[in-house]
Amino acid sequence: MKRFAFAAAAAALAVSASISATSAAPAPCEETLKALRAAEAQAKLGTADKAKVLDLESKGIERCNADDDKRADDFFAQAMKVMGK
């Protein structure tokens, strides 16, 4: 019986470790936003590109405030692509 309990505990530990490893959080959106703003300050953008970057930044901030770091980081990455970063 003790062996069974030990085996069950070991299995539960292995499952919980694999779940936490696969659901690791993306980079904090606040850090990505800092990098975006630093790149934006140095970038020379046309009017259309600047508007696109500001729109993507706004959408990212909205998602960041909702604690949706993955989608926020996706918006920030799109803005970086517009800037060529």
ROPA-374110 format. One record per residue (C-alpha): x, y, z; residue number from 1. Coordinates in Angstrom, 1 decimal, m for minus. Layout:
BEGIN
[atom [X; Y; Z]; NUM]
...
END
This chain:
BEGIN
[atom [0.0; 0.0; 0.0]; 1]
[atom [2.8; 2.4; 0.8]; 2]
[atom [4.4; 1.7; m2.6]; 3]
[atom [1.1; 2.5; m4.3]; 4]
[atom [0.8; 5.8; m2.4]; 5]
[atom [4.4; 6.7; m3.2]; 6]
[atom [3.9; 5.8; m6.9]; 7]
[atom [0.7; 7.9; m7.0]; 8]
[atom [2.5; 10.9; m5.4]; 9]
[atom [5.4; 10.6; m7.8]; 10]
[atom [3.0; 10.5; m10.8]; 11]
[atom [1.1; 13.5; m9.5]; 12]
[atom [4.4; 15.4; m9.1]; 13]
[atom [5.5; 14.5; m12.6]; 14]
[atom [2.2; 15.6; m14.2]; 15]
[atom [2.2; 18.9; m12.3]; 16]
[atom [5.8; 19.6; m13.3]; 17]
[atom [5.0; 19.0; m17.0]; 18]
[atom [1.9; 21.2; m16.8]; 19]
[atom [3.7; 24.1; m15.3]; 20]
[atom [6.5; 23.8; m17.9]; 21]
[atom [4.1; 23.8; m20.8]; 22]
[atom [2.1; 26.8; m19.5]; 23]
[atom [5.1; 29.0; m18.8]; 24]
[atom [4.1; 32.7; m19.0]; 25]
[atom [5.3; 34.8; m21.9]; 26]
[atom [7.6; 37.8; m21.2]; 27]
[atom [5.9; 40.3; m19.0]; 28]
[atom [4.1; 42.8; m21.3]; 29]
[atom [5.4; 45.7; m19.3]; 30]
[atom [9.0; 44.8; m20.3]; 31]
[atom [8.0; 44.4; m23.9]; 32]
[atom [6.3; 47.7; m23.9]; 33]
[atom [9.4; 49.4; m22.5]; 34]
[atom [11.4; 47.9; m25.4]; 35]
[atom [8.8; 49.1; m27.9]; 36]
[atom [8.8; 52.6; m26.6]; 37]
[atom [12.6; 52.8; m26.6]; 38]
[atom [12.6; 51.6; m30.3]; 39]
[atom [9.8; 54.0; m31.1]; 40]
[atom [11.7; 56.9; m29.7]; 41]
[atom [14.7; 56.2; m32.0]; 42]
[atom [12.7; 55.2; m35.1]; 43]
[atom [12.1; 57.6; m38.1]; 44]
[atom [8.6; 56.7; m39.2]; 45]
[atom [6.3; 58.1; m41.8]; 46]
[atom [2.8; 59.3; m40.9]; 47]
[atom [1.1; 56.0; m41.9]; 48]
[atom [3.6; 53.8; m40.1]; 49]
[atom [3.5; 56.0; m37.0]; 50]
[atom [m0.3; 55.7; m36.9]; 51]
[atom [m0.1; 51.9; m37.3]; 52]
[atom [2.5; 51.6; m34.5]; 53]
[atom [0.4; 53.8; m32.2]; 54]
[atom [m2.7; 51.7; m33.0]; 55]
[atom [m0.9; 48.4; m32.2]; 56]
[atom [0.7; 49.9; m29.1]; 57]
[atom [m2.8; 51.0; m27.9]; 58]
[atom [m4.2; 47.5; m28.5]; 59]
[atom [m1.2; 45.9; m26.7]; 60]
[atom [m1.6; 48.2; m23.7]; 61]
[atom [m5.3; 47.3; m23.5]; 62]
[atom [m4.5; 43.6; m23.5]; 63]
[atom [m1.6; 44.2; m21.0]; 64]
[atom [m4.0; 45.9; m18.6]; 65]
[atom [m6.3; 42.9; m18.9]; 66]
[atom [m3.4; 40.6; m17.9]; 67]
[atom [m3.3; 39.0; m21.3]; 68]
[atom [0.5; 39.2; m21.7]; 69]
[atom [0.6; 36.8; m24.7]; 70]
[atom [m1.7; 38.9; m26.9]; 71]
[atom [m0.2; 42.1; m25.7]; 72]
[atom [3.3; 40.9; m26.6]; 73]
[atom [1.9; 39.8; m30.0]; 74]
[atom [0.6; 43.4; m30.7]; 75]
[atom [3.9; 44.8; m29.5]; 76]
[atom [5.8; 42.4; m31.8]; 77]
[atom [3.7; 43.5; m34.8]; 78]
[atom [4.5; 47.2; m34.0]; 79]
[atom [8.2; 46.3; m33.9]; 80]
[atom [7.9; 44.7; m37.3]; 81]
[atom [6.3; 47.9; m38.7]; 82]
[atom [9.3; 49.8; m37.3]; 83]
[atom [11.7; 47.3; m38.9]; 84]
[atom [13.0; 46.0; m35.5]; 85]
END
